[in-house]
Amino acid sequence: MRLVHLDLKGAAPRVSYLEQVFPLLSQLGANGVLIEYEDMFPFKGELEILRSPYAYSEEDIERIQQLAEQHKLEVVPLVQTFGHVEFILKHEKYQHLREVERFPNSFNPHIPDTLALLKSILSQVIEKHRRSTWIHIGADEVFHLGEGMDSKNWMSHNKGDVGTMYLKHIKEVLGFLTAQYWGLRVLMWDDMLRKISVGALRVALVAHACPAAVLFLTKYVESGFEAVWFASAFKGTTGPAQAWTPLSYHLKNHLSWLKVMQAVPRLAPLRLQGVVLTGWQRYDHYSVLCELLPVSIPSLAICLQTLVNGGFTEEAKRKVLDVLGLESVQLEQSTCEGRGAFPGVEVYHMVEQVNGHLKESILKALEEESAIKGWFSPYHRKRQFGNPRNMESFGSKVLKLHEDWESFVRDLHAQLERIYYPDTVEEWMEENINPYLDQLRDLVRDYR
């Protein structure tokens, strides 16, 4: 299985955009999507507080699954069950369930309410995904586990460590899923398992879950796992505020995974069940947005085709260019030549402009223009005096630059609105445009 991860805790696309993206995923060699809903799920009843104002409706969730089915994509919902639960624990209502009172990252596994809450969250998500044969329970990066008073007490009374405590909670979650949803298979990230002994893993997890592993394969064989998944990345791993996807970095990541895949047959009876191509949209619920989905489609295409063809062969490259409507790809420069014909290509080109020219052109005008530095300094602007003769020498240039960027930004805003909800558009603009354009806007206002 080749699952493309849709991380909806930031920049969740409108369903109309997914209508365009799903056929593309299928064409490029994906056969599933891993959907991490967070606050985009239409939680009901007691859980309604968890919903974003722009959460998908129940009809949207149904439509997403129909689209997936139409394009032969298996849908695997992802529900975080231990760490990365800021979208839950930031609410006052659930604050008492934090492992450490100050931090909204991780659940306290010793309070009965924690499991009760997880059961109702999992139930609501699974109810709306009756066709799914898999669920992903996250379970990675449980920051501060073992630091809360309840955990310290538990460890001292049970001669236990953080690992056994971690497994105890995960076993309870798995126990609920296997009892309640017969035949549903479970995936989880494996970073927390790496520190846990073979014996403990054998007892706790083997029958119930598949780790999405990195490089601990022999350990998983010894623990008795029969199947393993790998997790690569096509975007969202090179910096929390990364705006442009580095192509060669992600290609190399997949080429390294292919080498690991070639080693798996020697580890029989372990078999490789699938690969998740992760595409994080935020590092966590509190961080800024990283690369938008349209910006990373060339990277995703390259990564998928590399997996399908066992390398970035001529055939893989040709398929990427054909499907995306491009003339060529410059891996080292992370650029693509040609107009492109993929969903969101307008946003792709416009973000490239922002990334390559916005900051530079504005700083150049403001920093290098000696007439501005000499006759229209912050001192002049604050006191509102200046000689028109000197001001006219830079005025028309600055006004034109301002007008050009403002008109560009209006277009970009409109293109983003076609794909995203207003909160995403606002956030992206405030992070990536305003810090530079506002300096120019202020100068033009003072000039006028």
C-alpha positions as CSV (number, residue, x, y, z in Angstrom):
1,M,0.0,0.0,0.0
2,R,1.2,3.5,-0.7
3,L,-0.7,6.0,1.5
4,V,-0.5,9.7,1.0
5,H,-0.9,11.5,4.3
6,L,-3.3,14.5,4.4
7,D,-2.5,16.4,7.6
8,L,-5.6,18.6,8.2
9,K,-4.5,20.3,11.4
10,G,-3.4,23.1,9.2
11,A,-4.5,24.4,5.8
12,A,-7.3,21.8,5.3
13,P,-8.3,21.9,1.6
14,R,-11.9,22.4,0.6
15,V,-13.5,19.2,-0.6
16,S,-13.7,20.7,-4.1
17,Y,-9.9,20.7,-4.2
18,L,-9.7,17.1,-3.1
19,E,-12.0,16.3,-6.0
20,Q,-9.1,17.4,-8.3
21,V,-6.3,15.9,-6.2
22,F,-7.6,12.3,-5.7
23,P,-7.5,11.4,-9.4
24,L,-4.0,12.8,-9.5
25,L,-2.9,10.7,-6.5
26,S,-4.2,7.6,-8.2
27,Q,-2.5,8.4,-11.5
28,L,0.8,8.8,-9.8
29,G,0.6,5.4,-8.0
30,A,-1.0,6.0,-4.6
31,N,-3.6,3.6,-3.5
32,G,-4.7,5.1,-0.2
33,V,-4.9,8.3,1.9
34,L,-4.1,8.6,5.6
35,I,-6.3,11.4,6.8
36,E,-5.4,13.1,10.1
37,Y,-8.5,15.1,10.8
38,E,-7.8,16.7,14.2
39,D,-10.3,19.6,14.6
40,M,-11.6,19.3,11.0
41,F,-13.8,16.3,11.9
42,P,-17.5,17.1,12.6
43,F,-17.5,15.9,16.2
44,K,-21.0,15.8,17.8
45,G,-22.6,16.0,21.2
46,E,-20.1,16.2,24.1
47,L,-17.2,16.5,21.7
48,E,-18.6,19.4,19.6
49,I,-16.2,21.8,21.4
50,L,-13.3,20.1,19.4
51,R,-14.5,21.2,16.0
52,S,-12.9,24.0,14.1
53,P,-15.3,26.7,12.8
54,Y,-14.5,25.4,9.4
55,A,-14.7,21.7,10.2
56,Y,-15.9,19.4,7.4
57,S,-19.6,18.5,7.5
58,E,-20.8,14.9,7.7
59,E,-21.7,15.2,4.0
60,D,-18.1,16.3,3.3
61,I,-16.7,13.2,5.1
62,E,-19.0,11.0,3.0
63,R,-18.0,12.8,-0.2
64,I,-14.3,12.4,0.6
65,Q,-14.8,8.6,0.9
66,Q,-16.9,8.4,-2.3
67,L,-14.1,10.2,-4.1
68,A,-11.5,7.9,-2.7
69,E,-13.5,4.9,-3.7
70,Q,-14.0,6.2,-7.2
71,H,-10.2,6.5,-7.6
72,K,-9.4,3.3,-5.8
73,L,-7.9,4.9,-2.8
74,E,-8.2,3.2,0.6
75,V,-9.1,5.7,3.4
76,V,-7.3,5.3,6.7
77,P,-8.4,7.8,9.4
78,L,-5.7,8.9,11.9
79,V,-6.7,9.7,15.5
80,Q,-4.0,10.7,17.9
81,T,-4.5,8.6,21.2
82,F,-1.6,9.7,23.4
83,G,0.7,12.6,22.3
84,H,0.0,15.4,19.9
85,V,-3.4,16.0,21.4
86,E,-3.2,19.8,21.8
87,F,-6.4,20.2,19.8
88,I,-8.1,18.4,22.7
89,L,-6.1,19.4,25.8
90,K,-6.0,23.2,24.9
91,H,-9.7,23.3,25.9
92,E,-10.4,24.1,29.6
93,K,-13.0,21.3,29.6
94,Y,-10.2,18.7,29.1
95,Q,-7.3,20.4,30.9
96,H,-7.5,18.0,33.8
97,L,-6.5,15.2,31.4
98,R,-3.0,16.6,30.8
99,E,0.0,14.6,31.8
100,V,1.7,17.8,32.9
101,E,-0.7,20.5,33.9
102,R,1.2,23.3,32.0
103,F,1.5,21.5,28.7
104,P,-1.4,20.5,26.4
105,N,0.7,17.9,24.5
106,S,0.0,14.6,26.1
107,F,-2.7,12.6,27.9
108,N,-2.4,11.5,31.5
109,P,-3.0,7.7,31.0
110,H,-4.0,7.1,34.7
111,I,-7.2,9.1,34.7
112,P,-10.2,6.9,33.7
113,D,-11.7,9.9,31.9
114,T,-8.8,9.8,29.4
115,L,-9.7,6.4,28.0
116,A,-13.4,7.2,28.1
117,L,-12.8,10.3,26.0
118,L,-10.7,8.4,23.6
119,K,-13.3,5.8,23.2
120,S,-15.9,8.4,22.2
121,I,-13.6,10.2,19.8
122,L,-12.5,6.9,18.1
123,S,-16.2,5.7,18.0
124,Q,-17.4,8.9,16.2
125,V,-14.5,8.7,13.7
126,I,-14.9,5.0,13.0
127,E,-18.7,5.3,12.7
128,K,-18.2,7.7,9.8
129,H,-15.6,5.5,8.1
130,R,-17.4,2.2,7.9
131,R,-15.6,1.2,4.7
132,S,-12.1,1.6,6.2
133,T,-10.3,-1.6,7.1
134,W,-7.5,0.3,8.9
135,I,-7.2,2.9,11.5
136,H,-4.0,4.8,12.6
137,I,-3.7,5.6,16.3
138,G,-0.7,8.0,16.1
139,A,0.9,7.4,19.5
140,D,4.2,9.2,18.6
141,E,6.1,11.8,20.5
142,V,4.4,11.5,23.9
143,F,6.3,14.5,25.3
144,H,6.6,14.7,29.1
145,L,5.3,11.2,29.7
146,G,6.3,10.1,33.2
147,E,6.8,13.7,34.4
148,G,3.3,14.0,36.0
149,M,2.6,13.1,39.6
150,D,0.2,10.3,38.7
151,S,2.9,8.7,36.5
152,K,5.6,9.0,39.1
153,N,3.4,7.4,41.6
154,W,2.4,4.6,39.2
155,M,6.0,3.9,38.3
156,S,7.2,3.7,41.9
157,H,4.3,1.4,43.0
158,N,4.5,-0.9,39.9
159,K,8.3,-1.0,39.6
160,G,7.6,0.2,36.1
161,D,9.3,2.5,33.7
162,V,8.0,4.9,31.1
163,G,8.0,2.2,28.5
164,T,5.7,-0.2,30.4
165,M,3.4,2.7,31.2
166,Y,3.3,3.7,27.5
167,L,2.4,0.1,26.5
168,K,-0.2,-0.2,29.2
169,H,-2.2,2.7,27.7
170,I,-1.7,1.6,24.1
171,K,-2.9,-1.9,25.0
172,E,-6.1,-0.4,26.5
173,V,-6.7,1.6,23.3
174,L,-6.1,-1.5,21.2
175,G,-8.2,-3.6,23.5
176,F,-11.1,-1.3,22.9
177,L,-10.7,-1.3,19.2
178,T,-10.4,-5.1,18.8
179,A,-13.3,-5.8,21.1
180,Q,-15.5,-3.1,19.5
181,Y,-14.6,-3.3,15.8
182,W,-13.8,-6.8,14.7
183,G,-11.3,-7.1,11.9
184,L,-10.3,-3.4,12.0
185,R,-6.5,-3.3,11.6
186,V,-4.4,-0.8,13.5
187,L,-1.4,1.3,12.5
188,M,0.8,3.4,14.8
189,W,4.0,5.4,14.6
190,D,7.0,3.5,16.1
191,D,9.2,6.2,17.7
192,M,8.1,5.4,21.2
193,L,8.5,1.6,20.6
194,R,12.2,1.9,19.8
195,K,13.1,2.4,23.5
196,I,11.0,-0.6,24.6
197,S,12.4,-4.2,25.1
198,V,11.6,-7.0,22.7
199,G,9.9,-9.0,25.5
200,A,7.6,-6.2,26.4
201,L,6.6,-5.6,22.8
202,R,6.0,-9.3,22.2
203,V,3.6,-9.4,25.1
204,A,1.8,-6.2,24.4
205,L,1.4,-5.3,20.8
206,V,2.2,-8.1,18.4
207,A,-1.3,-9.4,17.8
208,H,-2.8,-6.0,17.5
209,A,-0.8,-3.3,15.7
210,C,1.6,-2.7,12.9
211,P,4.4,-0.2,13.5
212,A,5.2,2.4,10.9
213,A,8.9,1.8,11.4
214,V,12.1,3.5,10.7
215,L,15.1,1.4,11.2
216,F,14.5,-1.1,14.0
217,L,13.5,-4.0,11.8
218,T,15.5,-6.7,13.4
219,K,14.0,-5.8,16.7
220,Y,10.5,-6.0,15.3
221,V,11.3,-9.4,13.8
222,E,12.5,-10.6,17.2
223,S,9.4,-9.2,18.9
224,G,7.2,-11.3,16.6
225,F,5.7,-8.7,14.3
226,E,4.7,-10.1,11.0
227,A,4.2,-6.9,9.0
228,V,5.8,-3.5,9.1
229,W,5.1,-0.2,7.4
230,F,7.6,2.5,6.5
231,A,7.0,6.3,6.8
232,S,8.7,8.6,4.4
233,A,8.0,12.3,3.7
234,F,7.2,14.4,0.7
235,K,6.9,17.7,2.5
236,G,6.7,19.2,6.0
237,T,10.0,17.8,7.5
238,T,12.6,20.4,6.7
239,G,11.6,23.3,9.0
240,P,8.4,24.4,10.8
241,A,8.1,27.6,8.7
242,Q,9.4,26.1,5.4
243,A,7.4,27.6,2.5
244,W,9.0,25.9,-0.5
245,T,9.6,22.1,-0.8
246,P,13.2,21.0,-1.4
247,L,12.8,18.4,-4.2
248,S,16.2,16.6,-4.0
249,Y,15.9,16.3,-0.2
250,H,12.7,14.3,-0.4
251,L,13.8,12.3,-3.4
252,K,16.9,11.2,-1.5
253,N,14.7,10.2,1.5
254,H,12.7,7.9,-0.8
255,L,15.8,6.4,-2.4
256,S,17.1,5.6,1.1
257,W,13.8,3.8,1.8
258,L,14.1,1.8,-1.4
259,K,17.4,0.4,-0.1
260,V,15.7,-0.6,3.2
261,M,12.9,-2.2,1.3
262,Q,15.3,-4.3,-0.7
263,A,16.6,-5.6,2.7
264,V,13.2,-6.7,4.0
265,P,13.0,-10.1,2.2
266,R,16.1,-11.2,4.2
267,L,14.1,-10.6,7.4
268,A,11.4,-13.2,6.7
269,P,8.8,-13.8,8.1
270,L,8.6,-10.0,8.4
271,R,7.0,-8.4,5.3
272,L,6.5,-4.9,4.2
273,Q,2.8,-4.0,4.2
274,G,2.9,-0.4,3.0
275,V,4.5,3.0,3.0
276,V,3.0,6.2,4.3
277,L,4.3,9.3,2.5
278,T,3.8,11.9,5.2
279,G,3.1,15.5,4.4
280,W,2.9,17.4,7.6
281,Q,1.1,20.7,7.4
282,R,2.2,21.9,10.9
283,Y,4.7,20.4,13.3
284,D,2.0,20.5,15.9
285,H,-1.3,22.2,16.6
286,Y,0.4,25.4,17.8
287,S,3.1,25.9,15.1
288,V,2.8,27.9,11.9
289,L,2.0,26.4,8.5
290,C,4.7,24.7,6.5
291,E,4.5,24.1,2.7
292,L,1.0,24.2,1.2
293,L,-0.2,21.1,-0.6
294,P,-0.2,22.7,-4.1
295,V,3.4,23.8,-3.6
296,S,4.5,20.2,-2.8
297,I,2.7,18.4,-5.6
298,P,5.8,18.1,-7.7
299,S,7.6,16.6,-4.7
300,L,4.8,14.2,-4.1
301,A,4.7,13.1,-7.8
302,I,8.5,12.5,-7.8
303,C,8.3,10.5,-4.5
304,L,5.4,8.3,-5.5
305,Q,6.8,7.6,-8.9
306,T,10.2,6.7,-7.3
307,L,8.5,4.1,-5.2
308,V,6.5,2.7,-8.1
309,N,9.5,2.4,-10.4
310,G,12.1,1.4,-7.8
311,G,14.1,4.6,-8.4
312,F,13.8,8.0,-10.1
313,T,14.2,6.4,-13.5
314,E,13.7,8.0,-16.9
315,E,10.3,6.4,-17.0
316,A,9.4,7.8,-13.6
317,K,10.6,11.3,-14.6
318,R,8.6,11.2,-17.9
319,K,5.5,10.1,-16.1
320,V,5.9,13.0,-13.5
321,L,6.3,15.6,-16.3
322,D,3.4,14.2,-18.3
323,V,0.9,14.0,-15.5
324,L,1.9,17.4,-14.1
325,G,2.1,19.1,-17.5
326,L,5.7,20.3,-17.0
327,E,8.7,20.6,-19.3
328,S,11.4,19.7,-16.9
329,V,12.3,19.5,-13.2
330,Q,15.5,20.9,-11.6
331,L,16.0,18.8,-8.5
332,E,18.8,20.7,-7.0
333,Q,17.1,24.1,-7.5
334,S,13.7,22.7,-6.5
335,T,12.1,24.3,-9.5
336,C,9.9,23.1,-12.4
337,E,9.9,24.5,-15.9
338,G,6.7,24.8,-17.8
339,R,3.2,26.1,-17.1
340,G,2.0,22.9,-15.4
341,A,-1.5,21.5,-15.4
342,F,-2.0,20.1,-11.9
343,P,-4.6,21.2,-9.3
344,G,-3.4,24.4,-7.7
345,V,-0.6,25.1,-10.2
346,E,-1.5,28.8,-10.0
347,V,-0.8,28.8,-6.3
348,Y,2.4,26.9,-6.9
349,H,3.8,29.6,-9.3
350,M,2.6,32.5,-7.1
351,V,4.2,31.1,-4.0
352,E,7.4,30.6,-6.0
353,Q,7.2,34.4,-6.8
354,V,6.7,35.2,-3.1
355,N,9.5,32.9,-2.0
356,G,11.9,34.1,-4.6
357,H,11.2,37.9,-5.0
358,L,8.9,39.5,-2.5
359,K,11.3,40.0,0.4
360,E,14.2,40.7,-1.8
361,S,12.6,43.3,-4.1
362,I,11.1,45.2,-1.1
363,L,14.3,45.2,0.9
364,K,16.2,46.3,-2.1
365,A,13.9,49.3,-2.7
366,L,14.0,50.3,1.0
367,E,17.6,49.5,1.9
368,E,19.6,50.3,-1.2
369,E,17.8,53.4,-2.5
370,S,20.1,56.1,-1.3
371,A,17.5,58.8,-1.7
372,I,15.2,57.0,0.8
373,K,18.0,56.5,3.2
374,G,19.2,60.1,2.8
375,W,16.0,62.2,2.5
376,F,13.2,59.9,3.7
377,S,14.6,58.2,6.8
378,P,12.6,57.0,9.8
379,Y,13.5,60.4,11.4
380,H,11.9,62.3,8.5
381,R,8.9,60.1,8.4
382,K,8.2,60.4,12.1
383,R,8.4,64.2,11.9
384,Q,6.7,64.4,8.5
385,F,9.1,66.7,6.8
386,G,11.0,66.3,3.5
387,N,12.0,68.1,0.3
388,P,9.7,67.2,-2.6
389,R,12.6,67.5,-5.0
390,N,14.4,64.6,-3.3
391,M,11.3,62.6,-2.7
392,E,10.3,62.7,-6.3
393,S,13.5,61.0,-7.2
394,F,12.4,57.7,-5.7
395,G,8.6,58.1,-5.6
396,S,7.4,56.7,-8.9
397,K,9.7,53.7,-8.5
398,V,8.4,52.9,-5.0
399,L,4.7,53.5,-6.0
400,K,5.0,51.2,-8.9
401,L,6.6,48.4,-6.9
402,H,3.8,48.8,-4.3
403,E,1.1,48.7,-6.9
404,D,2.6,45.6,-8.6
405,W,2.8,43.7,-5.4
406,E,-0.7,44.7,-4.2
407,S,-2.3,43.6,-7.4
408,F,-0.3,40.3,-7.3
409,V,-1.4,39.7,-3.7
410,R,-5.1,40.2,-4.7
411,D,-4.7,37.5,-7.3
412,L,-2.9,35.2,-4.9
413,H,-5.7,35.8,-2.3
414,A,-8.3,34.8,-4.8
415,Q,-6.4,31.7,-5.9
416,L,-5.9,30.6,-2.2
417,E,-9.6,31.1,-1.5
418,R,-10.5,28.6,-4.2
419,I,-8.6,25.9,-2.3
420,Y,-8.7,26.9,1.3
421,Y,-11.0,28.3,4.0
422,P,-10.7,31.9,5.1
423,D,-8.7,31.1,8.3
424,T,-5.9,29.4,6.3
425,V,-5.7,32.3,3.7
426,E,-5.5,34.8,6.5
427,E,-2.8,32.9,8.3
428,W,-0.7,32.3,5.3
429,M,-0.9,35.9,4.2
430,E,0.0,37.1,7.7
431,E,3.0,34.8,7.9
432,N,4.4,35.1,4.4
433,I,3.3,38.4,2.8
434,N,2.6,41.0,5.4
435,P,6.0,41.1,7.2
436,Y,7.5,42.4,4.0
437,L,4.7,44.1,2.2
438,D,3.6,46.0,5.3
439,Q,7.0,47.8,5.4
440,L,6.4,49.0,1.8
441,R,2.8,49.9,2.6
442,D,4.0,52.1,5.5
443,L,6.6,53.8,3.4
444,V,4.0,54.6,0.7
445,R,1.5,55.9,3.2
446,D,4.1,58.2,4.7
447,Y,5.3,59.3,1.2
448,R,1.8,60.2,0.2
